[in-house]
Amino acid sequence: MWEEISENIYASFGTETAAHAYLIVGKKVALIDSGLASSSRQLKEGLTSVGLTPKDVSYIFHTHGHADNFALDYLFPKSEVWMHASDATYVNARDHVFALTQSLNVPVVKWPNIQHTFVDKQVFDLGNFSIQTLFTPGHTKGSVSFMETTKKWLFCGDALFSTGLGRWDLVSGNKPQVISSARKILFSSPKMILPGHGLPIKARGSASIARQLERLMVEEVPEAFW
C-alpha cells in the first residue's frame, strides 16, 4: 500500500521480496529505490494520488544495486538515477548474479543506466527537505543510507532491519562491514530508521534506537531479506 508517513513523505511498502520505495516531495522530488514489477501499480497510483507523474521525480536514490531496488526505474525516464560506484559497476554491466535476478524471479530486467554516483556525506537540497548520503557497506560493497537532516530520519535499505542485520552472504557482502555500518547508523543518532523491507525502527527517545541496535549487533543475526 501507499502511505503518507509524514507530511510530504510517502512509502510504497513492497510485498514479499519487493523492496519498499520512499517518496520525498519538496520543491524537487526524490524517490528512494523503486521496487519490483509487482509493485508497479501501487507506485504509479501512489504518484497520481499525490498529484504527481513520473516526470515530476527529479532523483532516484538507490540504497544498493539489487533488482528489487531498481526494477521499476524504467517508469522514470526523466529522473537522475544515483547509486554508489561499486554497485553501479555491476548494474551497468547487467550482472544478473550480483543483481539477484534469478533469486528474485525477475527473468526480464529493464536495466537502468547509472550515470550518477554518490560521494560520502553528499547533500541534496530538495527544498523543505535535505538528504545526506551515509555510506553503509556490508550488504553490498556499495550500500548507501540517506539521512533526512531536518527530521533525522534514516532510510537504510538492507543495511539493517528491526529484526536483524542485513545479509552479508551475497555477492560483495561483508560481515564485518555490516556490523560496522550498524554502528555507524547508531552514531548518526537517527530518530527513525526506515529500512528497505519490514517495519520501521521508531524512537521513543534517542536511547531506544541505541538499545535496539546494540542488541542486534551483539546477536549478529542476518535477516533473510534480499
C-alpha positions as CSV (number, residue, x, y, z in Angstrom):
1,M,0.0,0.0,0.0
2,W,0.9,3.7,-0.3
3,E,1.1,5.6,3.0
4,E,1.9,9.1,4.0
5,I,4.2,8.6,6.9
6,S,4.8,12.3,7.5
7,E,3.8,15.4,5.6
8,N,5.1,15.1,2.1
9,I,7.0,11.8,2.8
10,Y,5.3,8.7,1.4
11,A,6.1,5.0,1.5
12,S,5.1,2.3,-1.1
13,F,5.5,-0.8,1.0
14,G,6.8,-3.7,-1.0
15,T,5.2,-7.2,-0.8
16,E,7.1,-10.4,-0.5
17,T,10.6,-9.8,-1.9
18,A,9.9,-6.3,-3.3
19,A,11.8,-3.5,-1.6
20,H,9.9,-0.5,-0.1
21,A,10.1,2.7,-2.1
22,Y,10.0,6.1,-0.3
23,L,9.0,9.4,-1.9
24,I,10.1,12.7,-0.6
25,V,8.2,15.7,-2.0
26,G,9.9,19.0,-1.7
27,K,10.4,21.7,-4.4
28,K,12.2,18.7,-6.0
29,V,11.0,15.2,-5.7
30,A,13.2,12.2,-4.8
31,L,12.4,8.5,-4.8
32,I,14.5,6.2,-2.7
33,D,14.6,2.9,-4.5
34,S,11.8,1.9,-6.9
35,G,10.9,-1.8,-6.3
36,L,9.9,-4.8,-8.3
37,A,7.4,-5.1,-11.1
38,S,4.9,-6.5,-8.6
39,S,4.8,-3.0,-7.0
40,S,4.3,-1.0,-10.3
41,R,0.6,-0.4,-10.0
42,Q,0.8,0.9,-6.4
43,L,3.8,3.0,-7.2
44,K,2.0,4.6,-10.2
45,E,-1.3,5.0,-8.4
46,G,0.6,6.5,-5.4
47,L,2.1,9.2,-7.5
48,T,-1.3,10.0,-9.0
49,S,-2.8,10.2,-5.6
50,V,-0.4,13.0,-4.5
51,G,-0.8,14.9,-7.8
52,L,2.5,13.8,-9.4
53,T,3.5,12.0,-12.5
54,P,6.8,10.1,-13.2
55,K,8.3,13.1,-14.9
56,D,8.0,15.1,-11.7
57,V,10.5,12.9,-10.0
58,S,13.9,14.6,-10.2
59,Y,16.0,11.9,-8.5
60,I,16.1,8.2,-7.8
61,F,18.5,7.5,-5.0
62,H,19.4,3.8,-4.7
63,T,20.5,2.2,-1.4
64,H,22.2,-0.6,-3.4
65,G,22.2,-2.4,-6.7
66,H,19.8,-5.4,-6.3
67,A,16.9,-5.8,-8.7
68,D,14.2,-5.4,-6.1
69,N,15.5,-1.9,-5.6
70,F,15.8,-0.8,-9.2
71,A,13.4,-2.8,-11.4
72,L,10.9,0.0,-11.7
73,D,13.4,2.7,-12.6
74,Y,12.2,2.5,-16.2
75,L,9.0,4.2,-15.2
76,F,11.0,7.4,-14.6
77,P,13.0,8.1,-17.8
78,K,13.5,11.8,-16.9
79,S,14.9,11.2,-13.5
80,E,18.6,11.3,-12.5
81,V,19.5,7.8,-11.2
82,W,22.1,7.7,-8.4
83,M,23.9,4.7,-7.0
84,H,27.3,4.1,-5.3
85,A,30.0,3.5,-7.9
86,S,30.8,0.0,-6.5
87,D,27.3,-1.3,-7.2
88,A,26.7,0.8,-10.3
89,T,29.6,-1.1,-12.0
90,Y,27.7,-4.3,-11.6
91,V,24.3,-2.9,-12.7
92,N,25.7,-1.1,-15.7
93,A,27.4,-4.4,-16.7
94,R,24.0,-6.1,-16.3
95,D,25.4,-8.6,-13.9
96,H,22.4,-10.9,-13.2
97,V,24.3,-12.8,-10.4
98,F,25.0,-9.6,-8.5
99,A,21.5,-8.2,-9.0
100,L,19.9,-11.4,-7.8
101,T,17.5,-11.5,-10.8
102,Q,17.1,-15.3,-10.6
103,S,16.6,-15.4,-6.9
104,L,14.1,-12.6,-7.1
105,N,12.3,-14.3,-10.1
106,V,13.0,-11.4,-12.4
107,P,13.6,-13.1,-15.8
108,V,13.4,-9.9,-17.8
109,V,15.0,-6.8,-16.4
110,K,14.8,-3.3,-17.7
111,W,18.2,-2.3,-16.6
112,P,18.8,1.3,-15.5
113,N,21.7,3.3,-16.8
114,I,23.5,4.6,-13.7
115,Q,25.2,7.9,-14.7
116,H,25.5,9.5,-11.3
117,T,27.4,8.1,-8.3
118,F,27.5,9.3,-4.7
119,V,30.2,11.0,-2.7
120,D,30.0,10.2,1.1
121,K,28.2,12.9,3.0
122,Q,26.9,14.4,-0.2
123,V,23.9,16.7,0.4
124,F,20.9,17.1,-1.9
125,D,18.7,20.1,-1.3
126,L,15.1,19.3,-2.2
127,G,13.6,22.5,-0.8
128,N,11.9,21.8,2.6
129,F,14.0,18.6,2.8
130,S,17.7,17.9,2.8
131,I,19.1,14.5,2.1
132,Q,22.6,13.5,3.1
133,T,24.3,10.3,2.0
134,L,25.9,7.9,4.5
135,F,28.0,5.0,3.2
136,T,26.9,1.8,5.0
137,P,28.6,-1.1,3.1
138,G,28.3,-4.7,4.1
139,H,25.1,-5.9,2.5
140,T,26.8,-4.9,-0.7
141,K,30.1,-3.1,-1.1
142,G,28.2,0.0,-2.3
143,S,25.3,0.1,0.1
144,V,24.3,3.7,1.0
145,S,21.8,5.1,3.5
146,F,20.1,8.5,3.4
147,M,19.5,10.9,6.3
148,E,16.8,13.5,6.0
149,T,18.6,16.0,8.1
150,T,15.6,18.0,9.5
151,K,13.7,15.1,10.8
152,K,16.8,12.9,11.4
153,W,15.0,10.0,9.6
154,L,17.4,7.4,8.1
155,F,16.5,5.4,5.0
156,C,18.9,2.5,5.3
157,G,17.9,0.0,2.6
158,D,19.1,-3.5,3.6
159,A,21.8,-2.4,6.0
160,L,19.6,-3.0,9.0
161,F,16.1,-4.2,9.9
162,S,14.0,-4.2,13.1
163,T,14.5,-7.9,13.3
164,G,18.2,-8.3,12.4
165,L,21.3,-7.1,10.5
166,G,21.4,-7.0,6.7
167,R,22.6,-10.1,4.8
168,W,26.3,-10.4,4.2
169,D,26.3,-13.7,2.3
170,L,25.6,-12.3,-1.2
171,V,28.0,-11.0,-3.9
172,S,30.3,-8.3,-2.5
173,G,28.7,-8.7,1.0
174,N,31.0,-8.5,4.1
175,K,30.0,-9.4,7.6
176,P,32.4,-7.1,9.5
177,Q,31.2,-4.2,7.3
178,V,27.6,-5.0,8.1
179,I,28.4,-4.7,11.8
180,S,30.5,-1.6,11.3
181,S,27.7,0.0,9.3
182,A,25.1,-0.8,12.0
183,R,27.4,1.1,14.5
184,K,27.7,3.9,12.0
185,I,23.9,4.1,11.8
186,L,23.8,4.2,15.7
187,F,26.3,7.0,15.9
188,S,24.3,9.1,13.4
189,S,21.6,9.4,16.0
190,P,18.5,8.9,13.8
191,K,15.1,9.5,15.3
192,M,13.6,6.9,13.0
193,I,15.1,4.2,10.7
194,L,13.2,3.2,7.6
195,P,14.5,0.0,6.1
196,G,14.1,-1.5,2.6
197,H,11.9,-4.3,4.0
198,G,9.9,-4.9,7.1
199,L,8.9,-2.5,9.8
200,P,10.5,0.9,10.8
201,I,12.5,1.2,13.9
202,K,10.8,4.1,15.8
203,A,12.4,6.1,18.6
204,R,10.9,6.5,22.0
205,G,13.6,8.8,23.0
206,S,17.1,8.6,21.4
207,A,18.2,5.8,23.8
208,S,15.6,3.3,22.5
209,I,17.1,3.1,19.0
210,A,20.6,2.7,20.6
211,R,19.4,-0.2,22.7
212,Q,17.8,-1.9,19.7
213,L,20.9,-1.6,17.5
214,E,23.2,-2.7,20.3
215,R,21.1,-5.9,20.7
216,L,21.1,-6.6,17.0
217,M,24.9,-6.1,16.8
218,V,25.5,-8.5,19.7
219,E,23.2,-11.2,18.3
220,E,24.6,-10.7,14.8
221,V,21.5,-12.2,13.3
222,P,21.3,-11.7,9.5
223,E,17.7,-11.1,8.3
224,A,16.7,-13.1,5.2
225,F,15.6,-10.2,3.1
226,W,17.4,-9.6,-0.2
